Amino acid sequence: MNEVACEGCHSLRRYGDPSQRRNGVQTKTDGQHRSPTYPLAHHEDLRPFGFNEFILCLGYKGEIIKDYFLNYEALNSDFTIKLGRSRDITLHKCHQEKDWQVTLADTGESALKGARLKRVEKYIDGDMFMMTYGDGIANVDIKRLLAFHQAHGRLATVTGVNPTSRFGELKVKGDRVDKFVEKEEFGRAFVSGGFFVFNRGIFDYLDEDNGCDLEIGPLEKIAAAGELTVYKHKGFWACMDTMRDVDYLNGLWDTGDAPWRAW
């Protein structure tokens, strides 16, 4: 089964020099020993669930992601190199990734998510596949998500999450505060966590026009037809939209407290 990362390079647009990124986000370079460097897409790791075929929908600065995978062996291993007319390289302490198949597809810089997904249709095998965005991290049990999708038999499943509320909430009557509610660990409403399971029929709702979105239009129509269900995830979930998110996620990784860590 394929796993599609839509907008796989999107986070690179937002923060500085991609050469100073870990977890797909910017980090300090202070000359001290640092933990291994991985782009955010690497952290959306499905190896523990038995999946190893991935498709990255590349856009802005997609060449950086291509370069990362083209040089994957050297970037993720110690090696000895003999310089000369022909390079002689011996790898040491090789990485743990075995039999991964990664397809890197240029889907354009300005295309919205629906168009990106449609443009990689030709690379997707079988009737069912998973899709996620390139800027979210969670400890979703993928096998349970997949079993849930297979059990209900509908076209699409979205993972619903309760994001942590960042602000206290005011209950007001007129100009008087009736109740003050401190920010909650989990919000009350479910929002899309960006982890989907689709049947191939999703492509009937998409086209390759740059303006074809996924949530606005296609998923609205699918929901109206009763073909969209929600898998409720109460565990860890976070997105990487601001520098505050960058610092938070890097902090979890550096201290060994990353709930999504699978290796």
Salt bridges, closest charged atoms under 4 A:
GLU7 OE2 - HIS10 NE2 3.66
ASP45 OD2 - ARG47 NH2 2.62
GLU73 OE1 - HIS95 NE2 2.85
ASP78 OD2 - LYS93 NZ 3.95
GLU97 OE2 - ARG47 NH1 3.08
GLU97 OE1 - HIS95 ND1 3.43
GLU121 OE1 - LYS118 NZ 3.04
ASP135 OD2 - ARG14 NH1 3.97
ASP141 OD2 - ARG144 NE 3.75
GLU169 OE2 - LYS171 NZ 2.89
ASP178 OD1 - ARG176 NH1 3.63
GLU184 OE2 - ARG188 NE 3.35
ASP213 OD1 - LYS113 NZ 3.69
GLU215 OE1 - LYS113 NZ 3.42
ASP241 OD1 - ARG14 NH1 3.48
ASP254 OD1 - ARG22 NH2 2.74
